[in-house]
Amino acid sequence: MSEIRDKLFSKKTDLVGFTFDAKVSEIFDDMVRRSVPGYQNMLEMVGLLVQIYGQKNTNYYDLGASTGAVCLALGLNNPHPDSRIIGVDNSVAMVEKCRQNLHGKITNFEIICADINNINFENATIIVLNLTLQFVPVAQRQALIDHIYQGLQPGGALLITEKIHFDDVKMQKQMTKLHLDFKRANGYSELEIAAKRQSIENVLITDNQKTHIKRLENAGFSQNFCHFQCLNFASFLSVK
Ligand SMILES: C[S@@+](CC[C@H](N)C(=O)[O-])C[C@H]1O[C@@H](n2cnc3c(N)ncnc32)[C@H](O)[C@@H]1O
């Protein structure tokens, strides 16, 4: 995918709440790679896990598909060509970008512009929430995970990656510092870091690891564990 450099917060402007609009869709690939430690590994894990938990003639859902990186990881590693990849995003700009990015690279997929809270999951063996649950209002998260559990076939897997927070104050402070250092090392200025933080503050709401696991258990998943963590970003695997 061609990447346009993220300069969204490089100039002093009136800050508004972060939205996944056309401007963000243009620079998203660069933004996510320079802001999320371990992003490439997360995608590689999706590619590995679809080979283990994907089943023939079923559906794989990518919820909050953005520009299509997870759909691509699913499509390029899918051992079952008769299984269908369904990407969902409620941003029109992201959906357009996603369709463009995937065109000619994978087959047997569709990208739907919809709210992930209103999807009827059918015959699913893989459902991915990569950095998306954190944007769903906290009060709606359990209902969404319950709904996902009901839509999965036995043996199917839910793959969640999220920014998380830590109850231990020292650890939270240190992880936040390291994450900011990661962004600095990737070329973001202090102004850009502060402005993005302010913009996204009330939009991206983190949970801690315990809350994630409890929610997954409440839904009925019997096997839940964190299989990958890089600083304050964690990936969870739940099998039905
Ligand atoms: C951080 S991005 C996800 C990144 C992407 N999964 C990846 O790995 O590259 C979050 C995406 O979720 C979408 N989103 C947030 N809330 C949503 C909702 N309720 N329904 C559908 N899409 C949603 C946003 O439009 C955005 O594209």
PDBQT file of the ligand as one rigid body, heavy atoms in Angstrom, charges set to zero:
ROOT
HETATM    1  C1  LIG A 301      -7.944   2.265  14.604  1.00  0.00    +0.000 C 
HETATM    2  S1  LIG A 301      -8.959   1.895  13.310  1.00  0.00    +0.000 S 
HETATM    3  C2  LIG A 301      -8.789   0.141  13.089  1.00  0.00    +0.000 C 
HETATM    4  C3  LIG A 301      -7.529  -0.262  12.416  1.00  0.00    +0.000 C 
HETATM    5  C4  LIG A 301      -7.592  -1.470  11.539  1.00  0.00    +0.000 C 
HETATM    6  N1  LIG A 301      -8.393  -2.526  12.110  1.00  0.00    +0.000 N 
HETATM    7  C5  LIG A 301      -6.181  -1.965  11.291  1.00  0.00    +0.000 C 
HETATM    8  O1  LIG A 301      -5.774  -2.936  11.909  1.00  0.00    +0.000 OA
HETATM    9  O2  LIG A 301      -5.477  -1.336  10.471  1.00  0.00    +0.000 OA
HETATM   10  C6  LIG A 301     -10.604   1.917  13.913  1.00  0.00    +0.000 C 
HETATM   11  C7  LIG A 301     -11.626   1.807  12.799  1.00  0.00    +0.000 C 
HETATM   12  O3  LIG A 301     -12.881   1.421  13.367  1.00  0.00    +0.000 OA
HETATM   13  C8  LIG A 301     -13.902   2.132  12.724  1.00  0.00    +0.000 C 
HETATM   14  N2  LIG A 301     -15.024   2.158  13.668  1.00  0.00    +0.000 N 
HETATM   15  C9  LIG A 301     -15.067   2.701  14.911  1.00  0.00    +0.000 A 
HETATM   16  N3  LIG A 301     -16.259   2.477  15.487  1.00  0.00    +0.000 NA
HETATM   17  C10 LIG A 301     -16.989   1.772  14.579  1.00  0.00    +0.000 A 
HETATM   18  C11 LIG A 301     -18.319   1.247  14.576  1.00  0.00    +0.000 A 
HETATM   19  N4  LIG A 301     -19.126   1.393  15.625  1.00  0.00    +0.000 N 
HETATM   20  N5  LIG A 301     -18.742   0.579  13.490  1.00  0.00    +0.000 NA
HETATM   21  C12 LIG A 301     -17.929   0.422  12.416  1.00  0.00    +0.000 A 
HETATM   22  N6  LIG A 301     -16.666   0.895  12.361  1.00  0.00    +0.000 NA
HETATM   23  C13 LIG A 301     -16.203   1.567  13.433  1.00  0.00    +0.000 A 
HETATM   24  C14 LIG A 301     -13.312   3.491  12.400  1.00  0.00    +0.000 C 
HETATM   25  O4  LIG A 301     -13.990   4.131  11.353  1.00  0.00    +0.000 OA
HETATM   26  C15 LIG A 301     -11.880   3.098  12.049  1.00  0.00    +0.000 C 
HETATM   27  O5  LIG A 301     -11.703   2.924  10.666  1.00  0.00    +0.000 OA
ENDROOT
TORSDOF 0
